[in-house]
Amino acid sequence: MIKRTFLLFLVPSVCLTIFSFIQSDQPAAKKKQPVIKTIILDAGHGIRENGGHDGAKGSYSWEDDICLAISKKLIKDINREYPDIKVVETRPTEKITSLYRRADIANENKGDIFICIHVNAAPGQRRSEITGYKTQTYYVGKGKNRKKKTKEVPQYRYWTEPSKAKGTETYIWGAHKTDDKELVVRENASMLQEENYKEKYGALDINSPEFVAMALLKTKQYFKRSATFAGMIQDEFVKVGRVDRDVRQRGVGIWVLQATAMPSVLIETGFITNPEEEAYLNSNEGQSEISRCIISALKNYTSWMEKKQEENLKDEKENDKEKEKDKDPKKGFQAGVKNFLEMVDHNEKIQRRGR
């Protein structure tokens, strides 16, 4: 009787133990990671060592100064809206930073997105008008047949009018130039940035077919993310009444888009050569509005990335479930309980025979 009572308590305990063991064998749920940890902010151009400006000139201002002013406002807005995001400046002062160094700073800090601030410029329009006429003397014929004649020649005044070009446009690295970007992605792969990576991963060959294939996939992913973010930026500018000059692709001339191993955009915030836009770009209201538009686009981009992350986690969870089906934990649990009960029953039969 004591043995049976003992078994009544023992069986449930063992069942719970078996069930707990099986549950603990399940893969741990993967936690959501922040989609953006580090933003690289690049204020275009800057003052050269000789004191000269590197950017475009308006009627009274320079691109270098406007880019830095907008970047500083954007940093404040990012810190307020996203206090956990790290912001790295490639040009924190008025002094110029070389293009190569800008890309190096972005890659060294493992940025999740690269935002470059620029100001556009366009040549003025050449104009002319007739201001009067001048009598010009000329001769025709030779010798005795030579005759003197006159004609009225129009006199012109020439001048250049400021360009009427206006609006914003956002550049990304061209899809047709993925080979250049892919090389940068390979050379800045995350595992290569780790200390003692050779001891961890062995002799990695960035030119191996496997590594190249991985880099190409990553490059295509960066292109899609860059294009998505650029489109969102342009959408926000449209909402506040700016002229939309669309998202554009560049295959040459923008090193920071090519040489950064992350989604990258270059924002032309307006035309310094258009008097109306020059005033807007230099105003506190204009700079603040530009910053707010970029922040709104960043919020939309973050939401889009989080949705993509949730979809990926869901897919991974489904894959884990498929793998667990092969293990069939329920059957394992049932089999464990059945074997235990059979063992108990077998022991009781032996004891009864002994009596």
C-alpha positions as CSV (number, residue, x, y, z in Angstrom):
1,M,0.0,0.0,0.0
2,I,2.8,2.4,0.9
3,K,4.5,1.6,-2.4
4,R,1.3,2.3,-4.4
5,T,0.8,5.6,-2.6
6,F,4.4,6.4,-3.3
7,L,3.9,5.7,-7.0
8,L,0.8,7.9,-7.1
9,F,3.0,10.8,-6.2
10,L,6.0,9.7,-8.1
11,V,4.4,9.2,-11.5
12,P,3.1,12.9,-11.9
13,S,6.4,14.2,-10.6
14,V,8.4,12.2,-13.2
15,C,5.9,13.2,-15.9
16,L,6.5,16.9,-15.0
17,T,10.2,16.3,-15.0
18,I,10.1,14.7,-18.5
19,F,7.9,17.5,-19.8
20,S,10.1,20.2,-18.4
21,F,13.2,18.6,-19.9
22,I,11.5,18.5,-23.3
23,Q,10.4,22.1,-23.0
24,S,13.9,23.2,-22.1
25,D,15.2,21.5,-25.2
26,Q,13.2,24.0,-27.4
27,P,15.2,26.7,-29.1
28,A,15.1,30.0,-27.3
29,A,13.0,32.7,-28.9
30,K,15.0,35.3,-30.9
31,K,14.8,38.8,-29.6
32,K,14.1,41.8,-31.8
33,Q,17.1,43.9,-32.3
34,P,17.0,47.7,-33.0
35,V,16.9,48.2,-36.8
36,I,19.1,51.3,-36.5
37,K,21.8,51.6,-34.0
38,T,24.2,54.0,-35.7
39,I,23.5,56.9,-38.2
40,I,26.4,58.4,-40.1
41,L,25.7,62.1,-40.9
42,D,27.8,63.7,-43.6
43,A,27.7,67.5,-44.0
44,G,28.9,68.1,-47.6
45,H,32.1,70.0,-48.6
46,G,33.8,72.3,-46.0
47,I,36.5,75.0,-45.7
48,R,39.8,74.0,-47.3
49,E,43.2,74.4,-45.6
50,N,43.8,77.7,-47.6
51,G,40.5,79.1,-46.2
52,G,38.6,78.8,-49.4
53,H,35.1,77.3,-49.7
54,D,34.7,73.9,-51.4
55,G,31.0,74.0,-52.2
56,A,28.8,76.0,-54.5
57,K,28.3,79.7,-54.1
58,G,25.0,81.6,-54.1
59,S,24.5,85.3,-54.3
60,Y,25.6,85.8,-50.7
61,S,26.1,82.3,-49.1
62,W,28.1,79.1,-49.5
63,E,26.9,75.5,-49.7
64,D,29.5,74.4,-47.1
65,D,27.9,76.6,-44.3
66,I,24.3,75.6,-45.1
67,C,25.2,71.8,-45.1
68,L,26.8,72.1,-41.7
69,A,23.9,74.1,-40.3
70,I,21.2,71.6,-41.5
71,S,23.3,68.7,-40.2
72,K,23.5,70.3,-36.7
73,K,19.8,70.7,-36.6
74,L,19.3,67.2,-37.8
75,I,21.5,65.8,-35.0
76,K,19.4,67.6,-32.4
77,D,16.2,66.2,-33.9
78,I,17.6,62.7,-34.0
79,N,18.8,62.9,-30.4
80,R,15.4,64.1,-29.3
81,E,13.4,61.5,-31.3
82,Y,15.8,58.6,-31.0
83,P,18.0,59.0,-27.9
84,D,19.3,55.5,-28.1
85,I,20.7,55.9,-31.7
86,K,24.3,56.9,-32.0
87,V,25.0,59.7,-34.5
88,V,28.5,59.9,-36.0
89,E,29.5,63.1,-37.9
90,T,32.0,62.9,-40.7
91,R,32.5,66.7,-40.7
92,P,31.7,68.0,-37.2
93,T,33.3,71.4,-37.8
94,E,33.5,73.9,-40.7
95,K,36.8,72.3,-41.9
96,I,36.6,70.0,-44.8
97,T,37.0,66.2,-44.5
98,S,38.3,64.2,-47.5
99,L,35.9,62.0,-49.3
100,Y,38.0,58.9,-48.6
101,R,38.1,59.7,-44.9
102,R,34.3,60.2,-44.8
103,A,33.7,56.7,-46.1
104,D,36.3,55.3,-43.7
105,I,34.6,56.9,-40.8
106,A,31.2,55.5,-41.9
107,N,32.6,51.9,-42.3
108,E,34.8,52.1,-39.1
109,N,31.7,53.0,-37.0
110,K,29.6,50.2,-38.7
111,G,26.8,52.6,-39.6
112,D,23.3,51.3,-40.3
113,I,22.5,54.2,-42.6
114,F,24.5,57.0,-44.2
115,I,22.9,60.4,-44.7
116,C,24.8,63.0,-46.8
117,I,23.5,66.6,-46.8
118,H,24.2,68.8,-49.9
119,V,22.9,71.9,-51.6
120,N,22.4,72.0,-55.4
121,A,23.5,74.5,-57.9
122,A,22.7,75.2,-61.6
123,P,24.2,77.7,-64.1
124,G,22.4,80.9,-64.7
125,Q,20.6,81.7,-67.9
126,R,22.3,83.9,-70.5
127,R,20.1,86.7,-71.6
128,S,20.4,89.5,-74.2
129,E,18.5,92.5,-75.6
130,I,18.9,95.1,-78.2
131,T,19.8,98.5,-76.7
132,G,20.1,100.4,-80.0
133,Y,21.8,100.5,-83.4
134,K,25.2,101.7,-84.6
135,T,25.9,102.9,-88.1
136,Q,28.7,100.9,-89.6
137,T,30.6,101.9,-92.8
138,Y,31.8,99.3,-95.3
139,Y,32.9,99.2,-98.9
140,V,32.1,97.0,-101.9
141,G,33.8,96.6,-105.3
142,K,37.4,97.4,-106.4
143,G,39.2,100.3,-108.0
144,K,36.9,102.8,-109.7
145,N,33.9,100.6,-108.9
146,R,34.5,100.8,-105.2
147,K,31.6,102.2,-103.4
148,K,31.0,103.3,-99.8
149,K,28.0,102.0,-98.0
150,T,26.6,102.0,-94.5
151,K,24.3,99.7,-92.4
152,E,22.7,99.8,-89.1
153,V,24.1,97.2,-86.7
154,P,22.1,96.2,-83.6
155,Q,23.9,96.7,-80.2
156,Y,23.2,94.2,-77.5
157,R,23.3,94.1,-73.8
158,Y,24.1,90.8,-72.2
159,W,23.5,89.6,-68.7
160,T,23.0,86.4,-66.7
161,E,19.8,85.7,-64.8
162,P,19.9,83.4,-61.7
163,S,18.8,79.9,-62.5
164,K,15.1,79.1,-62.0
165,A,15.9,75.5,-61.1
166,K,14.4,74.6,-57.7
167,G,13.4,71.6,-55.6
168,T,15.0,68.6,-53.9
169,E,16.4,65.4,-55.2
170,T,17.9,62.4,-53.4
171,Y,20.7,60.3,-54.9
172,I,21.5,56.7,-54.4
173,W,24.3,54.5,-55.8
174,G,23.3,53.2,-59.3
175,A,22.0,49.7,-59.6
176,H,24.0,49.2,-62.7
177,K,27.2,49.9,-60.7
178,T,26.8,47.2,-58.1
179,D,30.2,45.7,-58.7
180,D,31.9,48.8,-57.2
181,K,29.6,48.8,-54.2
182,E,29.9,45.0,-53.8
183,L,33.7,45.3,-53.5
184,V,33.3,47.8,-50.6
185,V,30.8,45.5,-48.9
186,R,33.2,42.6,-49.2
187,E,36.1,44.5,-47.8
188,N,34.1,45.9,-44.9
189,A,32.2,42.7,-44.0
190,S,31.3,42.7,-40.3
191,M,33.4,39.6,-39.4
192,L,36.5,41.3,-40.9
193,Q,36.0,44.2,-38.4
194,E,36.2,41.8,-35.4
195,E,39.4,41.4,-33.4
196,N,41.3,38.2,-34.1
197,Y,38.8,37.4,-36.9
198,K,41.4,35.0,-38.5
199,E,41.4,32.9,-35.3
200,K,37.5,32.9,-35.2
201,Y,36.8,32.3,-38.9
202,G,40.0,31.0,-40.4
203,A,41.6,32.4,-43.5
204,L,38.6,34.2,-45.1
205,D,39.0,34.8,-48.8
206,I,36.9,37.8,-49.8
207,N,37.4,36.8,-53.5
208,S,35.9,33.3,-53.0
209,P,32.7,32.5,-54.9
210,E,30.8,32.0,-51.6
211,F,32.0,35.3,-50.1
212,V,31.3,37.2,-53.4
213,A,27.8,35.7,-53.6
214,M,27.1,36.8,-50.0
215,A,28.3,40.3,-50.7
216,L,26.2,40.6,-53.9
217,L,23.1,39.7,-51.9
218,K,24.0,42.3,-49.3
219,T,24.7,44.9,-51.9
220,K,21.2,44.3,-53.5
221,Q,19.7,44.6,-50.1
222,Y,21.5,47.9,-49.5
223,F,20.2,49.2,-52.8
224,K,16.6,48.4,-52.0
225,R,16.9,50.0,-48.6
226,S,18.6,53.1,-50.0
227,A,15.9,53.5,-52.7
228,T,13.2,53.0,-50.2
229,F,14.6,55.6,-47.8
230,A,15.3,58.0,-50.6
231,G,11.7,57.7,-51.8
232,M,10.4,58.4,-48.3
233,I,12.6,61.5,-48.0
234,Q,11.2,62.9,-51.3
235,D,7.6,62.1,-50.2
236,E,8.1,64.2,-47.0
237,F,9.5,67.1,-49.0
238,V,6.4,67.0,-51.3
239,K,4.1,67.2,-48.2
240,V,5.6,70.6,-47.2
241,G,5.3,72.0,-50.8
242,R,8.8,71.5,-52.1
243,V,9.3,70.6,-55.8
244,D,10.1,66.9,-56.2
245,R,13.0,66.3,-58.6
246,D,12.7,62.6,-57.8
247,V,15.1,59.9,-56.6
248,R,18.1,59.6,-58.9
249,Q,20.9,57.0,-59.4
250,R,24.5,57.9,-59.8
251,G,27.2,55.6,-61.1
252,V,30.1,58.1,-60.9
253,G,31.1,61.1,-59.0
254,I,29.7,60.4,-55.6
255,W,32.4,58.5,-53.7
256,V,30.5,58.4,-50.4
257,L,27.7,56.5,-51.9
258,Q,30.0,54.0,-53.6
259,A,32.4,53.4,-50.7
260,T,30.1,53.0,-47.8
261,A,29.1,49.5,-46.8
262,M,25.5,50.4,-45.8
263,P,22.4,51.9,-47.2
264,S,23.4,55.4,-48.3
265,V,21.6,58.5,-49.6
266,L,22.7,62.0,-50.7
267,I,20.1,64.7,-50.3
268,E,20.2,67.8,-52.4
269,T,18.2,70.1,-50.2
270,G,17.6,72.9,-52.6
271,F,19.3,75.3,-55.2
272,I,21.6,77.9,-53.7
273,T,21.6,79.5,-57.2
274,N,17.9,80.2,-57.0
275,P,17.4,83.4,-54.9
276,E,14.1,82.2,-53.4
277,E,15.6,78.9,-52.4
278,E,18.9,80.4,-51.2
279,A,16.9,82.5,-48.7
280,Y,15.0,79.4,-47.7
281,L,18.1,77.3,-47.2
282,N,19.7,80.0,-45.1
283,S,16.7,80.6,-42.9
284,N,16.2,79.0,-39.5
285,E,12.6,78.0,-40.6
286,G,13.9,76.4,-43.8
287,Q,16.7,74.4,-42.2
288,S,14.3,73.2,-39.5
289,E,11.7,72.1,-42.0
290,I,14.3,70.2,-44.0
291,S,15.4,68.5,-40.8
292,R,11.8,67.6,-39.8
293,C,11.2,66.1,-43.3
294,I,14.3,63.9,-42.9
295,I,13.2,62.8,-39.4
296,S,9.7,61.9,-40.7
297,A,11.2,59.9,-43.4
298,L,13.5,58.2,-40.9
299,K,10.5,57.2,-38.8
300,N,8.8,55.7,-41.8
301,Y,12.0,53.9,-42.8
302,T,12.4,52.5,-39.3
303,S,8.8,51.3,-39.2
304,W,9.4,49.6,-42.6
305,M,12.6,48.0,-41.4
306,E,10.9,46.8,-38.2
307,K,8.1,45.2,-40.3
308,K,10.7,43.5,-42.4
309,Q,12.4,42.3,-39.2
310,E,9.2,40.8,-37.9
311,E,8.6,39.0,-41.2
312,N,12.1,37.6,-41.0
313,L,11.7,36.4,-37.4
314,K,8.4,34.9,-38.3
315,D,10.0,33.0,-41.2
316,E,12.8,31.8,-38.9
317,K,10.3,30.7,-36.3
318,E,8.4,28.7,-39.0
319,N,11.7,27.1,-40.1
320,D,12.5,26.2,-36.5
321,K,9.0,24.6,-36.2
322,E,9.7,22.5,-39.3
323,K,12.9,21.3,-37.8
324,E,11.2,20.5,-34.5
325,K,8.6,18.4,-36.3
326,D,11.3,15.9,-37.0
327,K,12.1,15.6,-33.3
328,D,8.4,15.4,-32.5
329,P,8.6,16.4,-28.8
330,K,5.0,15.3,-28.1
331,K,5.7,11.8,-29.2
332,G,8.9,11.9,-27.2
333,F,7.0,13.0,-24.1
334,Q,4.3,10.3,-24.6
335,A,6.9,7.6,-25.2
336,G,8.8,8.7,-22.0
337,V,5.7,8.4,-19.8
338,K,4.7,5.2,-21.4
339,N,8.1,3.6,-20.8
340,F,8.1,4.8,-17.2
341,L,4.6,3.3,-16.5
342,E,5.6,0.1,-18.2
343,M,8.7,-0.1,-15.9
344,V,6.6,0.5,-12.8
345,D,4.1,-2.2,-13.9
346,H,6.9,-4.6,-14.6
347,N,8.4,-4.0,-11.1
348,E,5.0,-4.6,-9.4
349,K,4.6,-7.9,-11.3
350,I,8.0,-9.1,-10.1
351,Q,7.2,-8.2,-6.5
352,R,3.9,-10.1,-6.7
353,R,5.7,-13.2,-7.9
354,G,8.1,-12.9,-5.0
355,R,5.2,-13.0,-2.6
